[in-house]
Amino acid sequence: MAGPHLVGDRSRSPTRSQHGSRAPLGAVQSVVYIDALWIKGREGKIAKRLVYLAVGVDLDGCEHVLGLWIRTDSEGARQWLTILGELKA
């Protein structure tokens, strides 16, 4: 069984578009943690970005980053519905 994957681990290829990445789910996740946090980033100027994060814990207790999504808009029900829908797919 593979160990936990780090956000900066470039050995895994993302399967999503430029604003989100998600690794394929290979096992049953007994617990899924989801959260969002604001970070400051620079794209010519300093701007706030909203990062959604989903972490799953499989039956062996290993944590896996299920997805990262970066948005510029505010946190809301519509964004959460989109992200949860992508996790389900």
N, CA, C and O atoms as a GROMACS GRO file, in nm:
protein
  356
    1MET      N    1   0.086  -0.118   0.000
    1MET     CA    2   0.000   0.000   0.000
    1MET      C    3   0.090   0.124   0.000
    1MET      O    4   0.186   0.131   0.076
    2ALA      N    5   0.058   0.217  -0.083
    2ALA     CA    6   0.138   0.340  -0.093
    2ALA      C    7   0.114   0.428   0.028
    2ALA      O    8   0.006   0.426   0.088
    3GLY      N    9   0.214   0.504   0.064
    3GLY     CA   10   0.203   0.596   0.177
    3GLY      C   11   0.130   0.723   0.138
    3GLY      O   12   0.086   0.737   0.024
    4PRO      N   13   0.118   0.816   0.231
    4PRO     CA   14   0.050   0.942   0.201
    4PRO      C   15   0.126   1.023   0.097
    4PRO      O   16   0.249   1.016   0.089
    5HIS      N   17   0.053   1.099   0.018
    5HIS     CA   18   0.112   1.181  -0.085
    5HIS      C   19   0.112   1.326  -0.040
    5HIS      O   20   0.015   1.374   0.019
    6LEU      N   21   0.220   1.395  -0.067
    6LEU     CA   22   0.232   1.535  -0.029
    6LEU      C   23   0.179   1.624  -0.140
    6LEU      O   24   0.180   1.586  -0.257
    7VAL      N   25   0.134   1.743  -0.102
    7VAL     CA   26   0.082   1.838  -0.199
    7VAL      C   27   0.186   1.870  -0.305
    7VAL      O   28   0.152   1.883  -0.422
    8GLY      N   29   0.311   1.882  -0.266
    8GLY     CA   30   0.418   1.917  -0.359
    8GLY      C   31   0.475   1.799  -0.436
    8GLY      O   32   0.571   1.817  -0.512
    9ASP      N   33   0.420   1.680  -0.418
    9ASP     CA   34   0.471   1.562  -0.485
    9ASP      C   35   0.437   1.568  -0.633
    9ASP      O   36   0.322   1.550  -0.671
   10ARG      N   37   0.536   1.594  -0.718
   10ARG     CA   38   0.513   1.610  -0.861
   10ARG      C   39   0.515   1.477  -0.936
   10ARG      O   40   0.500   1.475  -1.058
   11SER      N   41   0.535   1.366  -0.865
   11SER     CA   42   0.537   1.238  -0.933
   11SER      C   43   0.397   1.192  -0.971
   11SER      O   44   0.382   1.101  -1.053
   12ARG      N   45   0.295   1.252  -0.915
   12ARG     CA   46   0.157   1.218  -0.948
   12ARG      C   47   0.106   1.317  -1.052
   12ARG      O   48   0.123   1.438  -1.035
   13SER      N   49   0.045   1.269  -1.155
   13SER     CA   50  -0.006   1.359  -1.258
   13SER      C   51  -0.150   1.397  -1.227
   13SER      O   52  -0.233   1.308  -1.204
   14PRO      N   53  -0.183   1.526  -1.226
   14PRO     CA   54  -0.319   1.568  -1.199
   14PRO      C   55  -0.411   1.532  -1.313
   14PRO      O   56  -0.368   1.522  -1.428
   15THR      N   57  -0.540   1.514  -1.283
   15THR     CA   58  -0.636   1.477  -1.385
   15THR      C   59  -0.740   1.586  -1.405
   15THR      O   60  -0.842   1.561  -1.470
   16ARG      N   61  -0.718   1.703  -1.353
   16ARG     CA   62  -0.815   1.811  -1.366
   16ARG      C   63  -0.757   1.928  -1.444
   16ARG      O   64  -0.641   1.925  -1.485
   17SER      N   65  -0.838   2.029  -1.464
   17SER     CA   66  -0.799   2.146  -1.542
   17SER      C   67  -0.702   2.234  -1.465
   17SER      O   68  -0.652   2.197  -1.359
   18GLN      N   69  -0.675   2.352  -1.520
   18GLN     CA   70  -0.577   2.443  -1.463
   18GLN      C   71  -0.614   2.492  -1.324
   18GLN      O   72  -0.524   2.532  -1.249
   19HIS      N   73  -0.740   2.492  -1.287
   19HIS     CA   74  -0.780   2.548  -1.158
   19HIS      C   75  -0.807   2.440  -1.054
   19HIS      O   76  -0.851   2.473  -0.944
   20GLY      N   77  -0.784   2.317  -1.084
   20GLY     CA   78  -0.807   2.213  -0.985
   20GLY      C   79  -0.738   2.085  -1.027
   20GLY      O   80  -0.725   2.057  -1.146
   21SER      N   81  -0.695   2.009  -0.929
   21SER     CA   82  -0.636   1.880  -0.960
   21SER      C   83  -0.693   1.777  -0.864
   21SER      O   84  -0.723   1.805  -0.748
   22ARG      N   85  -0.707   1.658  -0.918
   22ARG     CA   86  -0.762   1.552  -0.836
   22ARG      C   87  -0.700   1.421  -0.880
   22ARG      O   88  -0.695   1.391  -1.000
   23ALA      N   89  -0.653   1.343  -0.785
   23ALA     CA   90  -0.597   1.213  -0.814
   23ALA      C   91  -0.711   1.112  -0.820
   23ALA      O   92  -0.811   1.127  -0.749
   24PRO      N   93  -0.699   1.008  -0.903
   24PRO     CA   94  -0.805   0.909  -0.908
   24PRO      C   95  -0.816   0.833  -0.777
   24PRO      O   96  -0.715   0.800  -0.714
   25LEU      N   97  -0.938   0.806  -0.736
   25LEU     CA   98  -0.960   0.732  -0.612
   25LEU      C   99  -0.943   0.584  -0.641
   25LEU      O  100  -1.014   0.527  -0.724
   26GLY      N  101  -0.850   0.521  -0.571
   26GLY     CA  102  -0.825   0.380  -0.594
   26GLY      C  103  -0.881   0.292  -0.485
   26GLY      O  104  -0.893   0.171  -0.504
   27ALA      N  105  -0.917   0.348  -0.373
   27ALA     CA  106  -0.964   0.268  -0.260
   27ALA      C  107  -1.081   0.339  -0.193
   27ALA      O  108  -1.110   0.456  -0.221
   28VAL      N  109  -1.146   0.268  -0.105
   28VAL     CA  110  -1.255   0.325  -0.028
   28VAL      C  111  -1.197   0.420   0.076
   28VAL      O  112  -1.102   0.385   0.146
   29GLN      N  113  -1.254   0.539   0.086
   29GLN     CA  114  -1.210   0.637   0.185
   29GLN      C  115  -1.310   0.632   0.300
   29GLN      O  116  -1.427   0.664   0.282
   30SER      N  117  -1.265   0.593   0.418
   30SER     CA  118  -1.356   0.581   0.532
   30SER      C  119  -1.392   0.717   0.590
   30SER      O  120  -1.501   0.733   0.647
   31VAL      N  121  -1.302   0.815   0.578
   31VAL     CA  122  -1.326   0.951   0.626
   31VAL      C  123  -1.273   1.047   0.521
   31VAL      O  124  -1.167   1.025   0.464
   32VAL      N  125  -1.348   1.155   0.495
   32VAL     CA  126  -1.302   1.259   0.404
   32VAL      C  127  -1.311   1.392   0.476
   32VAL      O  128  -1.419   1.431   0.522
   33TYR      N  129  -1.200   1.462   0.486
   33TYR     CA  130  -1.195   1.596   0.544
   33TYR      C  131  -1.193   1.696   0.430
   33TYR      O  132  -1.118   1.680   0.334
   34ILE      N  133  -1.276   1.799   0.439
   34ILE     CA  134  -1.275   1.905   0.339
   34ILE      C  135  -1.265   2.039   0.411
   34ILE      O  136  -1.323   2.058   0.518
   35ASP      N  137  -1.192   2.131   0.350
   35ASP     CA  138  -1.175   2.263   0.411
   35ASP      C  139  -1.134   2.360   0.302
   35ASP      O  140  -1.095   2.321   0.192
   36ALA      N  141  -1.144   2.487   0.334
   36ALA     CA  142  -1.100   2.592   0.243
   36ALA      C  143  -1.020   2.694   0.323
   36ALA      O  144  -1.050   2.720   0.439
   37LEU      N  145  -0.918   2.750   0.260
   37LEU     CA  146  -0.839   2.853   0.326
   37LEU      C  147  -0.798   2.958   0.225
   37LEU      O  148  -0.780   2.929   0.107
   38TRP      N  149  -0.783   3.078   0.274
   38TRP     CA  150  -0.738   3.190   0.190
   38TRP      C  151  -0.587   3.199   0.195
   38TRP      O  152  -0.528   3.194   0.303
   39ILE      N  153  -0.525   3.214   0.080
   39ILE     CA  154  -0.380   3.235   0.073
   39ILE      C  155  -0.355   3.358  -0.015
   39ILE      O  156  -0.439   3.396  -0.096
   40LYS      N  157  -0.240   3.419   0.003
   40LYS     CA  158  -0.200   3.530  -0.082
   40LYS      C  159  -0.100   3.478  -0.183
   40LYS      O  160  -0.004   3.409  -0.148
   41GLY      N  161  -0.124   3.511  -0.308
   41GLY     CA  162  -0.035   3.468  -0.415
   41GLY      C  163   0.000   3.585  -0.505
   41GLY      O  164  -0.062   3.691  -0.497
   42ARG      N  165   0.098   3.564  -0.589
   42ARG     CA  166   0.142   3.673  -0.676
   42ARG      C  167   0.127   3.630  -0.821
   42ARG      O  168   0.185   3.529  -0.864
   43GLU      N  169   0.050   3.705  -0.896
   43GLU     CA  170   0.038   3.692  -1.040
   43GLU      C  171   0.047   3.833  -1.097
   43GLU      O  172  -0.053   3.888  -1.143
   44GLY      N  173   0.166   3.890  -1.093
   44GLY     CA  174   0.184   4.029  -1.131
   44GLY      C  175   0.160   4.122  -1.013
   44GLY      O  176   0.232   4.220  -0.996
   45LYS      N  177   0.062   4.092  -0.934
   45LYS     CA  178   0.033   4.167  -0.811
   45LYS      C  179  -0.011   4.067  -0.705
   45LYS      O  180  -0.047   3.953  -0.737
   46ILE      N  181  -0.007   4.109  -0.581
   46ILE     CA  182  -0.048   4.020  -0.472
   46ILE      C  183  -0.200   4.015  -0.468
   46ILE      O  184  -0.267   4.118  -0.465
   47ALA      N  185  -0.253   3.894  -0.468
   47ALA     CA  186  -0.398   3.876  -0.466
   47ALA      C  187  -0.432   3.757  -0.378
   47ALA      O  188  -0.352   3.664  -0.364
   48LYS      N  189  -0.550   3.760  -0.319
   48LYS     CA  190  -0.595   3.648  -0.236
   48LYS      C  191  -0.656   3.541  -0.326
   48LYS      O  192  -0.725   3.571  -0.424
   49ARG      N  193  -0.629   3.417  -0.292
   49ARG     CA  194  -0.684   3.301  -0.361
   49ARG      C  195  -0.746   3.209  -0.257
   49ARG      O  196  -0.695   3.195  -0.146
   50LEU      N  197  -0.854   3.147  -0.294
   50LEU     CA  198  -0.921   3.051  -0.207
   50LEU      C  199  -0.880   2.911  -0.250
   50LEU      O  200  -0.896   2.875  -0.366
   51VAL      N  201  -0.826   2.832  -0.158
   51VAL     CA  202  -0.782   2.697  -0.187
   51VAL      C  203  -0.873   2.600  -0.113
   51VAL      O  204  -0.882   2.602   0.010
   52TYR      N  205  -0.940   2.515  -0.190
   52TYR     CA  206  -1.022   2.408  -0.133
   52TYR      C  207  -0.935   2.283  -0.127
   52TYR      O  208  -0.862   2.255  -0.221
   53LEU      N  209  -0.944   2.210  -0.019
   53LEU     CA  210  -0.861   2.090   0.002
   53LEU      C  211  -0.950   1.976   0.048
   53LEU      O  212  -1.034   1.993   0.136
   54ALA      N  213  -0.930   1.859  -0.011
   54ALA     CA  214  -1.001   1.738   0.032
   54ALA      C  215  -0.896   1.632   0.064
   54ALA      O  216  -0.811   1.600  -0.019
   55VAL      N  217  -0.903   1.577   0.184
   55VAL     CA  218  -0.811   1.473   0.230
   55VAL      C  219  -0.893   1.353   0.272
   55VAL      O  220  -0.987   1.366   0.352
   56GLY      N  221  -0.859   1.236   0.220
   56GLY     CA  222  -0.929   1.113   0.255
   56GLY      C  223  -0.842   1.024   0.339
   56GLY      O  224  -0.719   1.026   0.327
   57VAL      N  225  -0.905   0.946   0.424
   57VAL     CA  226  -0.836   0.846   0.506
   57VAL      C  227  -0.891   0.710   0.464
   57VAL      O  228  -1.011   0.685   0.476
   58ASP      N  229  -0.803   0.622   0.414
   58ASP     CA  230  -0.850   0.491   0.369
   58ASP      C  231  -0.866   0.396   0.487
   58ASP      O  232  -0.844   0.434   0.602
   59LEU      N  233  -0.906   0.272   0.458
   59LEU     CA  234  -0.934   0.175   0.564
   59LEU      C  235  -0.810   0.135   0.643
   59LEU      O  236  -0.822   0.085   0.755
   60ASP      N  237  -0.690   0.158   0.586
   60ASP     CA  238  -0.566   0.128   0.657
   60ASP      C  239  -0.517   0.246   0.742
   60ASP      O  240  -0.417   0.234   0.812
   61GLY      N  241  -0.588   0.359   0.735
   61GLY     CA  242  -0.550   0.476   0.812
   61GLY      C  243  -0.454   0.570   0.741
   61GLY      O  244  -0.408   0.668   0.801
   62CYS      N  245  -0.422   0.544   0.614
   62CYS     CA  246  -0.332   0.631   0.538
   62CYS      C  247  -0.410   0.750   0.484
   62CYS      O  248  -0.522   0.735   0.434
   63GLU      N  249  -0.351   0.867   0.495
   63GLU     CA  250  -0.414   0.988   0.444
   63GLU      C  251  -0.370   1.013   0.301
   63GLU      O  252  -0.254   0.991   0.266
   64HIS      N  253  -0.465   1.058   0.217
   64HIS     CA  254  -0.437   1.086   0.077
   64HIS      C  255  -0.501   1.220   0.041
   64HIS      O  256  -0.615   1.247   0.077
   65VAL      N  257  -0.425   1.304  -0.029
   65VAL     CA  258  -0.483   1.428  -0.079
   65VAL      C  259  -0.569   1.390  -0.199
   65VAL      O  260  -0.519   1.342  -0.300
   66LEU      N  261  -0.699   1.413  -0.185
   66LEU     CA  262  -0.793   1.377  -0.291
   66LEU      C  263  -0.807   1.486  -0.395
   66LEU      O  264  -0.839   1.459  -0.510
   67GLY      N  265  -0.783   1.610  -0.355
   67GLY     CA  266  -0.794   1.718  -0.451
   67GLY      C  267  -0.758   1.852  -0.393
   67GLY      O  268  -0.770   1.877  -0.273
   68LEU      N  269  -0.715   1.940  -0.482
   68LEU     CA  270  -0.687   2.080  -0.452
   68LEU      C  271  -0.753   2.164  -0.560
   68LEU      O  272  -0.736   2.136  -0.679
   69TRP      N  273  -0.825   2.265  -0.522
   69TRP     CA  274  -0.890   2.354  -0.615
   69TRP      C  275  -0.858   2.497  -0.574
   69TRP      O  276  -0.872   2.532  -0.457
   70ILE      N  277  -0.816   2.577  -0.668
   70ILE     CA  278  -0.783   2.717  -0.641
   70ILE      C  279  -0.885   2.805  -0.711
   70ILE      O  280  -0.906   2.793  -0.832
   71ARG      N  281  -0.948   2.891  -0.635
   71ARG     CA  282  -1.052   2.980  -0.688
   71ARG      C  283  -1.020   3.123  -0.649
   71ARG      O  284  -0.947   3.148  -0.552
   72THR      N  285  -1.075   3.217  -0.723
   72THR     CA  286  -1.057   3.358  -0.692
   72THR      C  287  -1.183   3.418  -0.632
   72THR      O  288  -1.180   3.527  -0.574
   73ASP      N  289  -1.295   3.348  -0.645
   73ASP     CA  290  -1.421   3.400  -0.593
   73ASP      C  291  -1.439   3.364  -0.447
   73ASP      O  292  -1.353   3.298  -0.388
   74SER      N  293  -1.548   3.406  -0.389
   74SER     CA  294  -1.570   3.382  -0.247
   74SER      C  295  -1.621   3.240  -0.222
   74SER      O  296  -1.671   3.173  -0.312
   75GLU      N  297  -1.606   3.198  -0.098
   75GLU     CA  298  -1.651   3.065  -0.057
   75GLU      C  299  -1.803   3.065  -0.049
   75GLU      O  300  -1.863   3.158   0.006
   76GLY      N  301  -1.864   2.961  -0.102
   76GLY     CA  302  -2.009   2.954  -0.098
   76GLY      C  303  -2.060   2.815  -0.131
   76GLY      O  304  -1.983   2.726  -0.168
   77ALA      N  305  -2.190   2.799  -0.119
   77ALA     CA  306  -2.253   2.669  -0.139
   77ALA      C  307  -2.233   2.618  -0.282
   77ALA      O  308  -2.212   2.499  -0.303
   78ARG      N  309  -2.238   2.708  -0.379
   78ARG     CA  310  -2.223   2.666  -0.519
   78ARG      C  311  -2.083   2.608  -0.544
   78ARG      O  312  -2.071   2.507  -0.614
   79GLN      N  313  -1.979   2.670  -0.488
   79GLN     CA  314  -1.844   2.618  -0.506
   79GLN      C  315  -1.828   2.482  -0.437
   79GLN      O  316  -1.767   2.391  -0.493
   80TRP      N  317  -1.884   2.469  -0.316
   80TRP     CA  318  -1.875   2.342  -0.245
   80TRP      C  319  -1.948   2.232  -0.321
   80TRP      O  320  -1.899   2.119  -0.327
   81LEU      N  321  -2.064   2.263  -0.379
   81LEU     CA  322  -2.138   2.164  -0.456
   81LEU      C  323  -2.058   2.118  -0.577
   81LEU      O  324  -2.057   1.999  -0.609
   82THR      N  325  -1.991   2.210  -0.644
   82THR     CA  326  -1.907   2.175  -0.758
   82THR      C  327  -1.792   2.083  -0.716
   82THR      O  328  -1.766   1.983  -0.782
   83ILE      N  329  -1.726   2.118  -0.609
   83ILE     CA  330  -1.612   2.039  -0.563
   83ILE      C  331  -1.655   1.900  -0.515
   83ILE      O  332  -1.591   1.800  -0.548
   84LEU      N  333  -1.761   1.894  -0.439
   84LEU     CA  334  -1.809   1.763  -0.393
   84LEU      C  335  -1.857   1.678  -0.509
   84LEU      O  336  -1.841   1.556  -0.508
   85GLY      N  337  -1.915   1.742  -0.610
   85GLY     CA  338  -1.954   1.669  -0.731
   85GLY      C  339  -1.835   1.611  -0.805
   85GLY      O  340  -1.841   1.499  -0.856
   86GLU      N  341  -1.725   1.687  -0.810
   86GLU     CA  342  -1.602   1.637  -0.874
   86GLU      C  343  -1.542   1.522  -0.796
   86GLU      O  344  -1.489   1.428  -0.855
   87LEU      N  345  -1.549   1.528  -0.665
   87LEU     CA  346  -1.497   1.417  -0.584
   87LEU      C  347  -1.579   1.290  -0.604
   87LEU      O  348  -1.526   1.180  -0.606
   88LYS      N  349  -1.707   1.308  -0.619
   88LYS     CA  350  -1.797   1.194  -0.638
   88LYS      C  351  -1.776   1.128  -0.772
   88LYS      O  352  -1.788   1.006  -0.784
   89ALA      N  353  -1.743   1.207  -0.875
   89ALA     CA  354  -1.729   1.153  -1.012
   89ALA      C  355  -1.610   1.062  -1.027
   89ALA      O  356  -1.585   1.010  -1.136
   0.00000   0.00000   0.00000
